[in-house]
Amino acid sequence: MANKPAVSSDLTQPEDWNADDQNLLSATLSATPAQRMAWLEEALRVAYASGALKPRRLIEKEEWEGMSSSPR
C-alpha cells in the first residue's frame, strides 16, 4: 500500500490520489483571485474559438431594467 501524500488543506482526498492530483488541487486552492480570473478568461477564449460557446448578444441597459421590473 502506497503512503498517503501529505494534505495541505483541510479537505480529505481518497487514498488512491496520486501526487499529480494533489499538486493540481494545491495549486488550484492557492491561486489568487487575479489568477483565477486570468484562467477563466483564457478558458472562455478557448471555448469561443473552438465553437463550444456561441457569442451572446449584449442587452441594452433599458432592456435589462425592463426585465427586472416585470412581475414574476
C-alpha positions as CSV (number, residue, x, y, z in Angstrom):
1,M,0.0,0.0,0.0
2,A,1.4,3.4,-1.0
3,N,1.9,6.1,1.6
4,K,-0.8,8.7,1.6
5,P,0.5,12.1,0.4
6,A,0.6,15.0,2.9
7,V,-2.5,17.1,2.6
8,S,-2.0,20.9,2.7
9,S,-5.7,21.7,3.1
10,D,-8.5,20.7,5.5
11,L,-10.1,18.7,2.6
12,T,-9.8,14.9,2.7
13,Q,-8.9,13.1,-0.5
14,P,-9.3,9.4,-1.4
15,E,-6.2,7.3,-0.6
16,D,-5.7,6.5,-4.3
17,W,-4.9,10.1,-5.3
18,N,-1.5,10.4,-6.9
19,A,1.0,13.2,-6.5
20,D,-0.2,14.9,-9.7
21,D,-3.8,15.1,-8.4
22,Q,-2.6,16.5,-5.1
23,N,-0.3,19.1,-6.8
24,L,-3.2,20.2,-9.0
25,L,-5.5,20.6,-6.0
26,S,-2.9,22.5,-4.0
27,A,-2.2,24.9,-6.9
28,T,-5.9,25.5,-7.5
29,L,-6.6,26.2,-3.9
30,S,-3.6,28.6,-3.6
31,A,-4.5,30.6,-6.7
32,T,-5.2,34.3,-6.2
33,P,-8.4,35.9,-7.4
34,A,-6.5,37.6,-10.3
35,Q,-5.0,34.2,-11.3
36,R,-8.5,32.6,-11.2
37,M,-9.9,35.4,-13.4
38,A,-7.0,35.0,-15.9
39,W,-7.7,31.3,-16.1
40,L,-11.4,31.9,-16.6
41,E,-10.8,34.5,-19.3
42,E,-8.4,32.1,-21.2
43,A,-10.9,29.2,-20.8
44,L,-13.6,31.4,-22.3
45,R,-11.3,32.4,-25.2
46,V,-10.7,28.7,-26.0
47,A,-14.4,27.9,-25.7
48,Y,-15.4,30.6,-28.1
49,A,-12.5,29.8,-30.5
50,S,-13.4,26.1,-30.6
51,G,-17.1,26.8,-31.0
52,A,-18.0,25.2,-27.7
53,L,-19.7,28.5,-26.7
54,K,-21.5,30.8,-29.1
55,P,-21.3,34.6,-28.6
56,R,-24.4,36.0,-26.9
57,R,-25.9,39.3,-27.9
58,L,-25.4,42.1,-25.3
59,I,-28.6,43.6,-24.0
60,E,-29.1,47.3,-23.5
61,K,-29.5,48.8,-20.1
62,E,-33.1,49.7,-20.7
63,E,-33.9,46.1,-21.7
64,W,-32.1,44.8,-18.5
65,E,-34.1,47.2,-16.3
66,G,-37.3,46.2,-18.1
67,M,-36.7,42.6,-17.3
68,S,-36.0,43.2,-13.6
69,S,-39.1,45.4,-13.1
70,S,-41.6,42.9,-14.7
71,P,-43.7,40.9,-12.3
72,R,-42.9,37.2,-12.0
